[in-house]
Amino acid sequence: MKLADFVKRRGYNPTVIPSRCDGGPIVDHFPVVIPAGFFPSDVDGDQLDRRWDKKLCPGQTGDFRPRWGGGFFAPRGKFLHAAIDIMAAEGAPIIAPCAGTIPRQVRIGRELRPGAGKSKKGGNYLFLVDAHGWEWYFSHLRDRPKVLAGDHVQGAQLLGYVGRSGNASRAYGDGSIRGCPHLHLRLGKQLWTPGQAKKYDAQAALLPLYEAGAWRVNEV
């Protein structure tokens, strides 16, 4: 069965373990899920060793568990990585960690953009604002998001698929391999001061779900 058919016909049955961190959001679902029997349709098993570096691209060589990648506030040149990276096989489904709304407009840098779309750095992206005002940002999706600006989203609803769009497609080293597929996930909350936001380590909120294996999805 193709993954798209699985998503459409079978739906999801994720483990639900609500998690509230001190001062942080309530999270109901781990955002990257791996359906039973999942295998990326665009990667041939006989070519894995030639196409992917096992150390740089976990999840591409048969073990599709999501892995923690770039951490919260890790140094990135002159900047800090105010987000987390969840490494996963390309095409792994991304679901909403909680219910919320896709904002109609957001500010990315100096530009106003729709709450779901495409940008130069983030590639295919979307924002999700939950009922408590927490803003989730998902980027580097493989394709256009499955939701539109203004949509209301339910927890565990399909948002898109893990990819490497935007600057995640940059080559490593000698350029022999492309950037690794991953979900860039930022979590924040706007403060009263215009333009200021509280950044939160999404890994801390998601860790209980991760350790419980909530990324596993079994066919219903």
N, C-alpha and C positions, 0 to 999 in steps of 0.2 A: 504493500500500500504506500502511495506517495505521501510525503509529509503533509502536503497541502490538503489531501483528502482526510488524513488523520485529524488534522486541526478542525476541518469543516464538519466532518461526520461524527467523529468519536468524541471530540471535545477534550477537556482536561479533567484530571482527577488529582490535583496537587494536594500535598499534605498542608494542612492549615494549622499553623501554630502562631497565634497572634503574639507579637513581641513589642513591648514598649520599653525603650531605653530612657534613661534619665534625661529629661529635657528633649528627647527625640520623638520621632513619629511612631505610630502604630503600623506595623507591617504584617500583612496577612499571607503573602505569597513570595517565594523567592523568584526574582525577575527572569532568570534564565532556566528553562526546563528542558529535560532530555526525554523524549518519548521512548517507550520500550521499543527496541529494535531500530532506533534511529541511526541513520548513516547518511552523511551529506551526499546528496544526489550528484553534486558536481565534482566529487573527488572519487576517482577509481582506486579501489583497494590495491591494485598492483603498482600504482604510481606513487603511493604515499611516501616511501622513502626518498624518492627522487624529487618530489615537489615540496616537501615540508621538512623543516628542521625540527626534530623532536624537542629540543631544549627550548627553542624560541616559540614554538607553536603547539603547546599542549592541547590535547583534544582532537588532534588531526590524525592520530595514528592508532585508533581503536579504543582508546580510553576517553570517553566523551564527557567525563565529569567536568563541570565548570571549575576553573582554578582562579585564585586571586592573582591579579597582575599588579599593575602600578597602584601603589597605595595612596591613601589620603595624605595630602601635603608633602608628597615625595618631591625632592628637587627636580625641576625641569628647566635647566639653564638658568635664566634670570627670573623664572617664575616657580610657583609651587603648584603641584597637581591637586587642585581643590576638588578632587573626585576620586573614585576608585575605578579600576578596570577589572572586569570579569572576563577572563579568557575562556573561550568555548569554541566548539567546532562551528565552522561557517554554516549558517542555515538553522542553527538551534533556535527554537521559538523563544521570543521575549514576551512575557506577560506582565500585566499591571500588578504591582505589589500590593495595591489597595485601590479602592474606588476613588474616582476623582473626575476632573474636567480638563480637557485640552484647552488651554487659553486661546482666545482668538488672536491675540498679539503678544509678543514678548520682545524684550530688547536684548539683542546679541551684539555686544560691543557698542557701537554707536548707531546701529541700525535697528529699526522696528521690523520684525518678521512674524509670519504666522506661527502659531503654537506647534505646528507640525509641518515639516517641509524639508528643504535641503540647503546646506550652507557649505562654504568652501572648506572650512576646517572640520566641522562636525559631520560633514556628509549628510546622509539621511538622518534626521533627528526628530524628536518630539519632546514636549514638556507636558507634565501631568501635575495638576495642583489638587491635593487631597482635601478632605473636609476640614482638616486642622490647619490649613494654610501652608503645608510643606510643599515645596516645588521640586519635583523630580525631573531630571534632564537625562534623556537617553540619546546617545549618538553613535555614529558609525554603522547604522543599520545596513543590511545588505540591499534592501529595496526601499521604496517609499513606504512610510508608515501605513499601517492598516486602519488608522484613525485620522480624522480631520480636525482642524481647528474648530473649537466650539462643541465638539462631541462630549457626551457624558460617558464615562468608562466604568465598567464594573471590575471588581477584583478578579484577577486571573484571566481577564480578557486579553486576547491576542493583540499585541501592539506591532509586531514585526519580527524580523529574524536577525540573528547575529551576523555581522559582516565586517567589512573593513573599508567603508566609504570615507570620503574626506581625507584628512591627513593620516588616517590609519593605513592607507595603502602604500605609504612610503617604504622603499626597499631598505633592508638592513645590510650593513657591511658592503660587500662588493656588488650588491644588487641582484644576487643570484636567487634570493627568495623575496617575496613581497611581505608587506606588513602582516602581522598575525591578526586573525579575526578576534574581536572582543567587543564587549559592551562597555562603553564609557558612561558611568553612572554618577551624576552629581546630585546632591541633596542639599537644599538650603531653605531658608525662610527669610522673607523680606522683613527688614526692620522699619521703624518709623522714619528713620533718616533716609531721604530720597537717594536711591542708587546704592544703598548699603544692604547687605544680606548676611545672615548668619549661616556659615557653612557647617555641615555636619558630616561625620564619618559614617557613610552609609554601610560600611562593612560591619560596624558595631551593631547596627540595627538588624542586619541580615544574618549575622553569624549564628544565632540559634536555629534559624531555618536551614542554613547550610549544613550545620552539624547534624541536624535531624534528617538530612537527605531529602529535603523538600523539593529539590530540583529533579527528583525522579518522578516520572509520570507513567502510570500504567494504563493500558487500554481498558476502557469501561466495558 
